[in-house]
Amino acid sequence: MKESKSKQTADGLPCFSYPADIRRQAEQQVKAREKTLPADTLLSHERVVHELQVHQIELEMQNEELRRSHLDLETARAKFVSLYDLAPIGYLTISEQGLIQEGNLTAAELLGVDRRALTHRPLSLFILNQDQEIFYLHRKKLQETGVRQVCEFRMLRNGAGSFWVRMEIIAADGDDGASVLRVALSDITCSKKAEEALLHSSKELKTKSAELERFLYTVSHDLKSPVITIQSFIRCLEQDMAAADSSSIEKDVKFIKSAADKMGHQLDELLEMSRVGRLIGVSSHIAVQDIVNDVVNTVAGRISDRGVTVVVADMDVELYGDRPRLAELWQNLIENACKFMGDQKNPRIDIGMEQRDKEIVFTVKDNGIGIESKHHDRVFGQFEQLDKKIEGSGMGLPIVKRIVELYQGRIWVESAGSGQGTTFCFTLPGAVKTEGGTV
């Protein structure tokens, strides 16, 4: 409101000038008072008194106006403080030196500190070391261009690790006229996790798609061989039947039957492979020792035929899972070890487990023919047979790998090479029971 000014009337008396509406209201009140006074009391100084009374009333009205303005300002300020502090986004004001000048309650909660502990601390203290360059580069670009910057990186929450934020930065003038940064922080950890999960699923889908493509190619290739054999010997059979060559007919039928049996076995293996991708039994708590002992008894005939000594270590671990599937895992590995003993005079299989770092690793070790390092990954491929002379369809180890993956585990080969034996190592984090449950 403009300050009032005084001036003189024609007769030399002071006359104060105020905004017209206040002046008019004040004069009306004074005139109303003067009407109540006797006529003989209006002396020569009545003009001065009149002006003073008007001035007094004007001041009172101005004070009332100021009081109302002050109340409105306080109300607006309270609303602003509430909106600022309780906003779902963290707000910070950063000095040119990178120090936090002020922040709202949300920012303090995001960073896991008391609001008073925010001020005068470098913002860099709350940014993960690996991501600090992201902030500095966007800050530099803002200083160079003056254009609002948006970036994503990880910040540190006091005592609770890191979290992802989306930061928006603008340049502004502070209360003292110095340049400051206005920063808005949004916690995007959940969306980042969802994004990572989606990316993982996409990669997994691509892997499965490529695996399916290889699978279909392999199936087509491997099933084609017995089909061609059957077709070929059917033609031979027709010729031999026309010639009434009973000896050749018997051979033709034998080859046809053998090819058909091979195809049937391959189809059974494929069906089994398709089933491994899902649990078909009710999960239960099972001791590893019990599973392995049962499997050794089940394949005792094959072990005896090959003259293999099987040593089972004490394994005080309990699993939670589909017992038939878990048993199939060890059975395939033991049978595989028996098949690839070669001419070992004292064949032996050691079954055990060990603690490596923070995980339990199960092992099936043999002293057989070994595997060259270049074939360590290849052995888990479908229908892969390193030695075609040895019986089998090449589906045993792929099935083992699928079961291991079913329990979020991994499997790998350890072998020094030809004649050095082989150890199959695998983990089952989704089945191993710990004090806190399965891991």
C-alpha positions as CSV (number, residue, x, y, z in Angstrom):
1,M,0.0,0.0,0.0
2,K,1.3,3.5,-0.9
3,E,2.5,5.7,1.9
4,S,0.1,8.7,2.6
5,K,1.4,12.2,1.9
6,S,0.3,15.6,3.5
7,K,-0.3,18.9,1.7
8,Q,-1.9,22.2,2.6
9,T,-5.3,23.6,1.8
10,A,-5.9,27.1,0.5
11,D,-6.1,28.5,4.1
12,G,-2.8,26.9,5.1
13,L,-4.1,23.9,7.0
14,P,-2.5,20.5,6.4
15,C,-4.5,18.0,4.3
16,F,-3.4,14.3,4.2
17,S,-3.8,12.4,1.0
18,Y,-4.7,8.6,1.2
19,P,-6.3,6.2,-1.3
20,A,-9.7,7.5,-2.3
21,D,-11.8,4.7,-0.8
22,I,-10.1,4.9,2.6
23,R,-10.2,8.7,2.6
24,R,-13.9,8.7,1.7
25,Q,-14.8,6.2,4.4
26,A,-12.8,8.1,7.0
27,E,-14.5,11.5,6.1
28,Q,-17.9,9.9,6.3
29,Q,-17.2,8.6,9.8
30,V,-15.9,12.1,10.9
31,K,-18.9,13.9,9.5
32,A,-21.2,11.5,11.3
33,R,-19.4,12.3,14.6
34,E,-19.5,16.1,13.9
35,K,-23.3,16.0,13.5
36,T,-23.6,14.9,17.1
37,L,-21.6,18.0,18.3
38,P,-23.3,21.4,19.2
39,A,-22.8,24.0,16.5
40,D,-20.9,26.4,18.8
41,T,-18.2,23.9,19.3
42,L,-17.0,24.1,15.7
43,L,-14.2,26.6,16.1
44,S,-11.6,27.9,13.7
45,H,-9.4,25.0,14.2
46,E,-12.1,22.6,13.1
47,R,-10.4,21.9,9.8
48,V,-7.2,20.7,11.5
49,V,-9.1,18.5,13.9
50,H,-11.1,17.2,11.0
51,E,-8.0,16.2,9.1
52,L,-6.4,14.6,12.1
53,Q,-9.5,12.6,12.8
54,V,-9.7,11.5,9.2
55,H,-6.0,10.6,9.4
56,Q,-6.5,8.5,12.6
57,I,-9.3,6.5,11.1
58,E,-7.4,6.0,7.9
59,L,-4.5,4.5,9.9
60,E,-6.8,2.3,11.8
61,M,-8.3,1.0,8.6
62,Q,-4.9,0.5,7.0
63,N,-3.8,-1.5,10.1
64,E,-6.8,-3.7,9.8
65,E,-6.1,-4.2,6.1
66,L,-2.5,-5.1,6.9
67,R,-3.6,-7.5,9.5
68,R,-5.9,-9.3,7.1
69,S,-3.1,-9.4,4.5
70,H,-0.8,-10.9,7.0
71,L,-3.2,-13.6,8.0
72,D,-3.8,-14.5,4.3
73,L,-0.1,-14.6,3.8
74,E,0.4,-16.9,6.8
75,T,-2.4,-19.2,5.6
76,A,-0.9,-19.4,2.1
77,R,2.6,-20.0,3.6
78,A,1.2,-22.9,5.8
79,K,-0.4,-24.5,2.7
80,F,2.8,-24.2,0.8
81,V,4.8,-25.8,3.6
82,S,2.4,-28.6,3.8
83,L,2.4,-29.2,0.1
84,Y,6.2,-29.0,0.0
85,D,6.9,-31.3,2.9
86,L,4.2,-33.9,2.2
87,A,4.7,-34.1,-1.5
88,P,5.3,-37.6,-2.9
89,I,8.5,-36.4,-4.5
90,G,11.7,-35.4,-2.7
91,Y,12.7,-31.8,-3.2
92,L,16.2,-30.4,-2.6
93,T,18.0,-27.1,-3.1
94,I,21.7,-27.4,-3.9
95,S,24.3,-24.7,-3.7
96,E,26.8,-24.0,-6.4
97,Q,29.3,-25.9,-4.3
98,G,27.1,-29.0,-4.3
99,L,25.9,-28.6,-0.7
100,I,22.3,-29.3,0.3
101,Q,20.7,-26.1,1.5
102,E,17.3,-27.4,2.2
103,G,15.0,-30.4,1.5
104,N,11.5,-31.6,2.2
105,L,10.5,-34.5,4.5
106,T,10.1,-36.8,1.5
107,A,13.7,-36.2,0.4
108,A,14.9,-36.9,4.0
109,E,12.9,-40.2,4.1
110,L,14.2,-41.3,0.7
111,L,17.8,-40.8,1.9
112,G,17.1,-42.3,5.3
113,V,18.2,-39.4,7.5
114,D,16.7,-36.8,9.7
115,R,15.7,-33.7,7.8
116,R,18.0,-31.5,9.9
117,A,21.0,-33.8,9.0
118,L,20.5,-33.0,5.3
119,T,21.6,-29.4,5.3
120,H,25.2,-28.4,4.6
121,R,26.1,-31.9,3.5
122,P,27.3,-32.7,-0.1
123,L,24.8,-34.3,-2.3
124,S,27.5,-36.6,-3.6
125,L,27.5,-38.4,-0.2
126,F,24.2,-39.9,-1.1
127,I,25.1,-41.0,-4.7
128,L,26.5,-44.4,-5.4
129,N,30.2,-44.1,-6.4
130,Q,29.7,-45.9,-9.7
131,D,26.9,-43.5,-10.7
132,Q,28.3,-40.1,-9.5
133,E,29.6,-39.3,-13.0
134,I,26.0,-39.5,-14.4
135,F,24.9,-36.7,-12.0
136,Y,28.0,-34.6,-12.7
137,L,27.6,-34.8,-16.5
138,H,24.0,-33.7,-16.3
139,R,24.8,-31.0,-13.8
140,K,27.5,-29.7,-16.2
141,K,25.2,-29.8,-19.1
142,L,22.6,-27.8,-17.2
143,Q,25.2,-25.1,-16.3
144,E,26.2,-24.9,-20.0
145,T,22.7,-24.9,-21.6
146,G,20.3,-23.9,-18.8
147,V,18.0,-26.6,-20.1
148,R,16.2,-28.8,-17.5
149,Q,18.1,-32.1,-17.1
150,V,16.6,-35.6,-16.3
151,C,18.7,-38.6,-15.4
152,E,18.4,-41.9,-13.6
153,F,21.0,-43.4,-11.2
154,R,21.4,-45.1,-7.8
155,M,21.5,-43.3,-4.5
156,L,22.3,-44.5,-1.0
157,R,19.7,-44.8,1.7
158,N,21.3,-44.6,5.1
159,G,21.6,-48.1,6.5
160,A,19.5,-49.7,3.8
161,G,21.7,-50.0,0.7
162,S,21.0,-48.3,-2.7
163,F,17.9,-47.5,-4.6
164,W,17.1,-46.1,-8.1
165,V,16.0,-42.5,-8.5
166,R,14.8,-40.3,-11.4
167,M,16.2,-36.9,-10.9
168,E,15.1,-33.6,-12.5
169,I,17.3,-30.6,-12.2
170,I,16.7,-26.9,-13.0
171,A,18.8,-23.8,-12.3
172,A,17.4,-21.0,-10.2
173,D,18.3,-18.0,-8.1
174,G,18.5,-18.5,-4.3
175,D,17.1,-16.1,-1.7
176,D,20.5,-14.3,-1.6
177,G,20.7,-14.0,-5.3
178,A,23.3,-16.8,-5.8
179,S,22.7,-19.5,-8.3
180,V,21.2,-22.8,-7.0
181,L,19.9,-26.1,-8.3
182,R,16.4,-27.1,-7.7
183,V,16.2,-30.9,-7.6
184,A,13.2,-33.3,-7.7
185,L,13.8,-37.0,-6.7
186,S,11.4,-39.9,-7.5
187,D,12.0,-43.4,-6.2
188,I,11.9,-45.7,-9.3
189,T,13.3,-48.9,-7.7
190,C,10.1,-50.9,-8.3
191,S,9.9,-49.9,-12.0
192,K,13.6,-50.7,-12.5
193,K,13.2,-54.1,-11.0
194,A,10.2,-54.7,-13.2
195,E,12.2,-53.5,-16.2
196,E,15.1,-55.9,-15.3
197,A,12.7,-58.7,-14.8
198,L,11.2,-58.0,-18.3
199,L,14.6,-57.8,-19.8
200,H,15.6,-61.1,-18.1
201,S,12.3,-62.7,-19.4
202,S,13.0,-61.4,-22.9
203,K,16.5,-62.9,-22.8
204,E,15.2,-66.1,-21.4
205,L,12.6,-66.3,-24.1
206,K,15.2,-65.7,-26.8
207,T,17.3,-68.5,-25.3
208,K,14.3,-70.9,-25.1
209,S,13.4,-70.0,-28.7
210,A,16.9,-70.7,-29.9
211,E,16.9,-73.9,-27.8
212,L,13.5,-74.9,-29.4
213,E,14.9,-74.3,-32.8
214,R,17.9,-76.4,-32.2
215,F,15.7,-79.0,-30.6
216,L,13.4,-79.2,-33.6
217,Y,16.3,-79.4,-36.0
218,T,17.9,-82.2,-33.9
219,V,14.6,-84.1,-33.7
220,S,14.1,-83.8,-37.4
221,H,17.7,-84.9,-38.1
222,D,17.8,-87.8,-35.6
223,L,14.3,-89.2,-36.4
224,K,15.0,-89.0,-40.1
225,S,17.8,-91.6,-39.9
226,P,15.6,-94.5,-38.6
227,V,12.8,-93.5,-41.0
228,I,15.2,-93.8,-43.9
229,T,16.4,-97.1,-42.6
230,I,12.9,-98.4,-42.3
231,Q,11.9,-97.2,-45.8
232,S,15.1,-98.7,-47.3
233,F,14.6,-102.1,-45.8
234,I,10.9,-102.2,-46.7
235,R,11.9,-101.9,-50.3
236,C,14.4,-104.7,-49.7
237,L,11.7,-106.7,-47.9
238,E,9.4,-106.3,-50.9
239,Q,12.2,-107.6,-53.3
240,D,13.1,-110.5,-51.0
241,M,9.5,-111.5,-50.5
242,A,9.0,-111.5,-54.3
243,A,12.1,-113.7,-54.6
244,A,10.9,-115.8,-51.6
245,D,14.3,-115.4,-50.0
246,S,13.4,-116.3,-46.4
247,S,16.9,-115.7,-45.1
248,S,17.0,-112.1,-46.4
249,I,13.4,-111.5,-45.3
250,E,14.4,-112.3,-41.8
251,K,17.3,-109.9,-41.9
252,D,15.1,-107.2,-43.4
253,V,12.6,-107.6,-40.6
254,K,15.3,-107.5,-38.0
255,F,16.7,-104.2,-39.4
256,I,13.3,-102.7,-39.6
257,K,12.5,-103.7,-36.0
258,S,15.8,-102.3,-34.8
259,A,15.2,-99.0,-36.5
260,A,11.6,-98.8,-35.2
261,D,12.9,-99.6,-31.7
262,K,15.4,-96.8,-31.9
263,M,12.8,-94.3,-33.1
264,G,10.5,-95.4,-30.3
265,H,13.3,-94.9,-27.7
266,Q,14.1,-91.4,-29.1
267,L,10.4,-90.4,-28.9
268,D,10.3,-91.6,-25.3
269,E,13.4,-89.5,-24.6
270,L,11.8,-86.5,-26.2
271,L,8.6,-87.0,-24.2
272,E,10.6,-87.2,-21.0
273,M,12.5,-84.0,-21.9
274,S,9.3,-82.2,-22.5
275,R,8.0,-83.3,-19.1
276,V,11.1,-82.2,-17.2
277,G,10.2,-78.5,-17.6
278,R,7.5,-78.9,-15.0
279,L,7.0,-80.6,-11.6
280,I,4.8,-83.7,-12.0
281,G,4.7,-84.8,-8.3
282,V,4.0,-83.2,-5.0
283,S,7.0,-81.6,-3.4
284,S,8.1,-82.9,-0.1
285,H,11.1,-82.8,2.3
286,I,13.7,-85.5,1.4
287,A,17.1,-86.2,2.8
288,V,19.8,-86.2,0.0
289,Q,21.3,-89.3,1.6
290,D,18.0,-91.2,1.1
291,I,17.7,-90.2,-2.5
292,V,21.2,-91.2,-3.5
293,N,21.0,-94.5,-1.6
294,D,17.7,-95.4,-3.3
295,V,19.2,-94.5,-6.8
296,V,22.3,-96.6,-6.1
297,N,20.1,-99.6,-5.3
298,T,18.0,-98.9,-8.4
299,V,21.0,-99.1,-10.8
300,A,22.8,-101.8,-8.9
301,G,22.6,-104.1,-11.9
302,R,24.4,-101.7,-14.2
303,I,27.0,-100.9,-11.5
304,S,27.6,-104.6,-10.9
305,D,27.9,-105.4,-14.7
306,R,30.6,-102.8,-15.1
307,G,32.4,-103.8,-11.8
308,V,32.1,-100.2,-10.5
309,T,32.8,-99.3,-6.9
310,V,30.4,-96.6,-5.7
311,V,31.3,-94.5,-2.6
312,V,28.6,-92.3,-1.1
313,A,29.7,-89.7,1.3
314,D,27.7,-88.6,4.3
315,M,25.4,-85.7,3.2
316,D,23.5,-84.2,6.0
317,V,21.3,-82.0,3.8
318,E,17.6,-81.9,3.2
319,L,15.9,-81.0,-0.1
320,Y,12.4,-79.8,-0.8
321,G,11.1,-80.9,-4.2
322,D,9.7,-83.5,-6.5
323,R,11.4,-86.8,-5.4
324,P,11.1,-88.7,-8.7
325,R,12.7,-85.7,-10.6
326,L,15.5,-85.3,-8.0
327,A,16.2,-89.1,-8.1
328,E,16.3,-89.0,-11.9
329,L,19.0,-86.3,-11.7
330,W,21.4,-88.6,-9.7
331,Q,20.4,-91.7,-11.6
332,N,21.3,-90.2,-15.0
333,L,24.7,-89.0,-13.7
334,I,25.6,-92.3,-12.2
335,E,24.5,-94.3,-15.3
336,N,26.5,-91.8,-17.4
337,A,29.6,-92.4,-15.3
338,C,29.2,-96.1,-15.6
339,K,29.0,-95.9,-19.4
340,F,32.1,-93.8,-19.8
341,M,34.5,-95.8,-17.6
342,G,36.4,-97.0,-20.7
343,D,39.0,-99.8,-19.9
344,Q,39.6,-98.5,-16.3
345,K,40.7,-101.5,-14.3
346,N,39.4,-100.2,-11.0
347,P,36.3,-98.1,-12.0
348,R,35.0,-95.9,-9.1
349,I,32.3,-93.3,-8.6
350,D,32.3,-90.9,-5.7
351,I,29.1,-89.2,-4.8
352,G,29.2,-86.3,-2.4
353,M,28.8,-82.6,-1.7
354,E,30.9,-79.6,-0.5
355,Q,30.5,-76.0,0.6
356,R,31.9,-73.5,-1.9
357,D,31.6,-69.9,-0.8
358,K,28.0,-69.6,0.2
359,E,26.5,-72.4,-1.9
360,I,26.3,-76.2,-1.6
361,V,27.7,-78.0,-4.6
362,F,26.8,-81.6,-5.2
363,T,29.3,-83.8,-7.1
364,V,29.4,-87.1,-9.0
365,K,33.0,-88.0,-9.7
366,D,34.3,-90.9,-11.8
367,N,37.8,-92.1,-12.9
368,G,36.7,-92.8,-16.4
369,I,37.8,-91.6,-19.8
370,G,37.5,-87.9,-19.0
371,I,36.3,-85.0,-21.2
372,E,38.4,-82.6,-23.2
373,S,37.7,-78.9,-22.1
374,K,36.4,-78.0,-25.6
375,H,33.5,-80.5,-25.0
376,H,32.6,-79.4,-21.5
377,D,29.5,-77.4,-22.7
378,R,28.7,-79.6,-25.6
379,V,27.9,-82.6,-23.5
380,F,24.7,-80.9,-22.3
381,G,23.4,-80.5,-25.8
382,Q,20.4,-82.6,-26.9
383,F,21.3,-85.8,-28.7
384,E,25.0,-85.0,-28.4
385,Q,27.1,-88.1,-28.3
386,L,30.9,-87.6,-28.1
387,D,31.4,-91.3,-28.8
388,K,28.8,-92.8,-31.1
389,K,30.1,-96.3,-30.3
390,I,28.7,-96.0,-26.7
391,E,25.1,-96.8,-26.2
392,G,22.6,-94.0,-25.5
393,S,20.6,-91.3,-27.2
394,G,22.5,-88.3,-26.0
395,M,19.5,-87.1,-24.0
396,G,20.6,-88.0,-20.4
397,L,22.7,-85.0,-19.6
398,P,20.2,-82.5,-21.2
399,I,17.5,-83.9,-19.0
400,V,19.9,-83.5,-16.0
401,K,20.5,-79.9,-16.9
402,R,16.8,-79.2,-17.3
403,I,16.1,-80.6,-13.8
404,V,18.9,-78.6,-12.3
405,E,17.5,-75.4,-13.9
406,L,14.1,-76.3,-12.6
407,Y,15.5,-75.6,-9.1
408,Q,17.3,-72.4,-10.2
409,G,20.6,-74.2,-10.2
410,R,23.5,-74.6,-12.6
411,I,25.6,-77.6,-13.7
412,W,29.1,-77.8,-15.1
413,V,31.9,-80.3,-15.9
414,E,35.3,-80.5,-14.2
415,S,37.8,-82.7,-16.1
416,A,41.6,-82.5,-16.7
417,G,41.1,-84.2,-20.1
418,S,41.3,-87.5,-21.7
419,G,41.9,-90.4,-19.3
420,Q,41.7,-88.1,-16.3
421,G,38.1,-88.8,-15.1
422,T,35.2,-86.4,-14.9
423,T,33.3,-84.6,-12.1
424,F,29.8,-83.3,-12.7
425,C,29.1,-80.4,-10.3
426,F,25.7,-78.9,-9.7
427,T,23.7,-76.7,-7.3
428,L,20.0,-76.8,-6.3
429,P,19.3,-73.4,-4.6
430,G,15.6,-73.8,-5.2
431,A,15.5,-77.1,-3.3
432,V,18.2,-76.9,-0.6
433,K,16.5,-76.4,2.8
434,T,18.1,-74.0,5.2
435,E,17.1,-72.6,8.6
436,G,15.3,-69.8,6.9
437,G,13.6,-72.0,4.4
438,T,14.6,-73.0,0.9
439,V,17.2,-70.9,-0.9
